[in-house]
Amino acid sequence: MINFDSERRRMVDEQLINRGVYDERVLAAMRKVPRHEFLPEALHAVAYSDSALPIGEGQTMSQPYMVALMTELLELKGGDRVLEIGTGSGYQAAVLSVLSREVYSIEIVVELADRSSRRLAELGYTNVHVRAGDGYLGWPGRAPFDRIIVTAAPPSIPQALIDQLADGGILVAPVGESPYRQRLQRYRKRDGGVTVEDLAAVIFVPMVHGSAAPP
């Protein structure tokens, strides 16, 4: 029998703290959210491994370190309204929900959007709202957002997402046309202007367009 609580504690100590993730609220959320519950049962034994894992439909769940790092970079305060582009399994949204007031998450793959929405509801993450749609369009009907996180890589940040970011807001995303030329970047919007920090080389699935109209 796997002790998942112990596995999460080990994950935080060995994969996150040892690599420089120090925000105590983020670490507490990573210790709390059951990553295995967002994976097929066949993968439960490796749920807390230091790796990305398949979730079906050709998509993956990011490694725990990347989830924690991107969450830390958002500098969440607790009362934020967050937009997530790329729901995937729902795990990142669950971590965000613990640290935010409301999370709005868009997933282009309808099957994943339906599955993650059901799973999040079953696990009690009632402040997460999931819809299927084109992440390039954002969620204008719920804008502005204090924070935006993008979990797939566009060649450049869509203007719609910049427009939907609140003044004083932060956007974190991998950016790049090639999976081997992507950079993790943080955007800050203030007084109508945007500044960009280039942080690290990363590899994410590409962000793709869909046919959905803006919600």
C-alpha positions as CSV (number, residue, x, y, z in Angstrom):
1,M,0.0,0.0,0.0
2,I,1.4,3.4,-1.1
3,N,1.5,6.1,1.6
4,F,0.7,9.0,-0.7
5,D,1.0,11.6,2.1
6,S,4.6,10.4,2.6
7,E,5.3,10.5,-1.1
8,R,4.1,14.1,-1.4
9,R,6.3,15.2,1.5
10,R,9.3,13.5,-0.1
11,M,8.4,15.1,-3.4
12,V,8.4,18.5,-1.8
13,D,11.7,18.0,0.1
14,E,13.7,16.4,-2.7
15,Q,12.3,17.9,-5.9
16,L,11.1,21.3,-4.9
17,I,13.0,22.7,-1.9
18,N,16.3,21.2,-3.1
19,R,15.8,23.1,-6.4
20,G,15.0,26.4,-4.9
21,V,11.2,26.6,-4.5
22,Y,10.9,28.3,-1.1
23,D,7.4,29.9,-1.0
24,E,5.8,28.2,2.0
25,R,2.3,28.6,0.7
26,V,3.2,26.9,-2.6
27,L,5.1,24.1,-0.7
28,A,2.0,23.6,1.5
29,A,-0.3,23.4,-1.5
30,M,2.0,20.9,-3.2
31,R,2.0,18.8,0.0
32,K,-1.8,18.9,0.2
33,V,-3.0,18.4,-3.4
34,P,-3.2,14.6,-4.3
35,R,-1.4,14.5,-7.6
36,H,-2.2,10.8,-8.0
37,E,-5.9,11.5,-8.1
38,F,-5.5,13.4,-11.4
39,L,-3.8,10.4,-13.1
40,P,-5.0,7.1,-14.4
41,E,-4.9,4.4,-11.6
42,A,-2.1,2.6,-13.5
43,L,0.2,5.6,-12.9
44,H,-0.5,6.1,-9.2
45,A,2.7,4.3,-8.2
46,V,4.8,6.9,-10.1
47,A,2.5,9.9,-9.4
48,Y,5.2,11.7,-7.3
49,S,8.1,10.9,-9.5
50,D,10.3,13.7,-10.9
51,S,8.8,13.5,-14.4
52,A,6.0,14.6,-16.7
53,L,3.3,11.9,-17.0
54,P,0.8,11.0,-19.8
55,I,-2.8,11.9,-19.2
56,G,-4.3,10.7,-22.5
57,E,-5.3,12.6,-25.7
58,G,-1.6,13.1,-26.5
59,Q,-1.1,15.4,-23.5
60,T,1.0,15.2,-20.3
61,M,1.0,16.5,-16.8
62,S,4.0,18.6,-16.0
63,Q,6.6,17.4,-13.5
64,P,6.0,18.6,-9.9
65,Y,8.9,21.0,-10.0
66,M,7.6,22.9,-13.0
67,V,4.1,23.1,-11.5
68,A,5.6,24.5,-8.2
69,L,8.0,26.9,-10.0
70,M,5.3,28.4,-12.2
71,T,3.0,28.7,-9.3
72,E,5.7,30.4,-7.2
73,L,6.4,32.8,-10.1
74,L,2.8,34.0,-10.1
75,E,3.3,35.5,-6.6
76,L,-0.2,34.7,-5.5
77,K,-1.6,36.6,-2.6
78,G,-4.7,34.6,-1.8
79,G,-7.4,36.8,-3.2
80,D,-6.4,36.5,-6.8
81,R,-8.6,35.7,-9.8
82,V,-6.5,33.4,-12.0
83,L,-6.8,32.4,-15.6
84,E,-5.2,29.1,-16.6
85,I,-4.7,28.2,-20.3
86,G,-4.4,24.4,-20.6
87,T,-6.3,22.6,-17.9
88,G,-5.0,19.2,-18.8
89,S,-5.5,16.8,-15.9
90,G,-6.7,19.6,-13.6
91,Y,-3.8,19.2,-11.2
92,Q,-2.3,22.6,-11.8
93,A,-5.7,24.2,-11.4
94,A,-6.2,22.3,-8.0
95,V,-2.9,23.7,-6.8
96,L,-3.9,27.2,-7.9
97,S,-7.3,26.8,-6.2
98,V,-5.7,26.4,-2.8
99,L,-3.8,29.6,-3.2
100,S,-6.4,31.8,-5.0
101,R,-9.9,33.1,-4.7
102,E,-11.1,31.9,-8.2
103,V,-9.5,29.9,-11.0
104,Y,-10.9,30.0,-14.5
105,S,-9.3,27.3,-16.7
106,I,-9.6,26.7,-20.5
107,E,-8.8,23.4,-22.2
108,I,-8.8,23.0,-26.0
109,V,-9.3,19.2,-25.8
110,V,-13.0,18.7,-25.0
111,E,-12.5,15.2,-23.4
112,L,-9.9,16.6,-21.1
113,A,-12.0,19.6,-20.1
114,D,-14.9,17.3,-19.2
115,R,-12.8,14.9,-17.4
116,S,-10.8,17.4,-15.3
117,S,-14.0,19.4,-14.5
118,R,-15.6,16.3,-13.1
119,R,-12.5,15.3,-11.2
120,L,-12.0,18.8,-9.6
121,A,-15.7,18.8,-8.5
122,E,-15.4,15.3,-7.1
123,L,-12.3,16.3,-5.0
124,G,-14.0,19.5,-3.7
125,Y,-12.2,22.2,-5.7
126,T,-15.3,24.3,-5.9
127,N,-13.6,27.6,-6.9
128,V,-12.3,26.2,-10.2
129,H,-14.3,26.8,-13.3
130,V,-13.4,24.8,-16.4
131,R,-14.5,25.2,-20.0
132,A,-13.5,23.8,-23.4
133,G,-12.2,26.5,-25.7
134,D,-9.4,28.2,-27.6
135,G,-6.9,29.5,-25.1
136,Y,-5.6,32.1,-27.6
137,L,-8.9,33.9,-27.0
138,G,-8.7,33.9,-23.2
139,W,-11.9,34.2,-21.2
140,P,-13.0,37.8,-21.9
141,G,-16.4,37.3,-20.2
142,R,-14.5,36.8,-16.8
143,A,-11.7,39.3,-17.3
144,P,-9.7,41.0,-16.0
145,F,-7.5,38.5,-14.2
146,D,-4.9,39.2,-11.5
147,R,-2.8,36.3,-12.7
148,I,-2.6,34.2,-15.9
149,I,-0.7,31.0,-16.3
150,V,-0.2,29.3,-19.6
151,T,0.8,25.6,-19.6
152,A,1.4,25.1,-23.3
153,A,3.8,27.1,-25.4
154,P,2.6,29.7,-27.9
155,P,5.1,31.2,-30.4
156,S,4.4,34.5,-28.7
157,I,1.9,35.7,-26.0
158,P,-1.5,36.3,-27.5
159,Q,-2.6,39.9,-27.3
160,A,-6.0,38.8,-25.9
161,L,-4.2,37.5,-22.8
162,I,-2.3,40.7,-22.3
163,D,-5.5,42.6,-22.7
164,Q,-7.3,40.4,-20.1
165,L,-4.5,40.8,-17.5
166,A,-5.3,43.3,-14.8
167,D,-3.1,46.3,-14.1
168,G,-0.5,45.1,-11.7
169,G,-1.0,41.5,-12.9
170,I,1.4,38.8,-13.7
171,L,1.4,36.3,-16.5
172,V,3.7,33.2,-16.6
173,A,4.2,31.1,-19.7
174,P,6.6,29.1,-21.8
175,V,7.1,30.8,-25.1
176,G,8.7,29.6,-28.4
177,E,7.9,28.1,-31.8
178,S,10.1,25.0,-31.3
179,P,9.9,22.7,-28.3
180,Y,13.7,23.0,-28.2
181,R,13.7,26.8,-28.3
182,Q,11.2,27.6,-25.6
183,R,11.8,30.0,-22.7
184,L,9.9,30.4,-19.5
185,Q,8.9,34.0,-19.2
186,R,7.1,36.2,-16.7
187,Y,5.2,39.3,-17.8
188,R,4.2,42.2,-15.5
189,K,1.6,44.7,-16.6
190,R,1.6,48.1,-15.0
191,D,0.1,51.4,-16.2
192,G,-0.7,49.9,-19.6
193,G,2.9,48.8,-20.2
194,V,4.3,45.3,-20.0
195,T,7.8,44.2,-18.9
196,V,9.2,40.7,-19.5
197,E,11.6,38.5,-17.6
198,D,13.3,35.7,-19.4
199,L,13.8,32.9,-16.8
200,A,14.8,29.5,-18.2
201,A,14.8,27.0,-21.0
202,V,11.8,24.7,-20.9
203,I,10.0,22.1,-23.1
204,F,6.2,22.2,-23.3
205,V,3.7,20.9,-25.7
206,P,2.8,23.6,-28.3
207,M,-0.3,25.8,-27.7
208,V,-2.7,25.2,-30.5
209,H,-5.7,27.0,-31.9
210,G,-9.3,25.8,-31.8
211,S,-12.6,26.9,-33.3
212,A,-14.3,28.1,-30.2
213,A,-15.8,31.6,-30.0
214,P,-14.8,33.8,-27.0
215,P,-17.0,33.1,-24.0
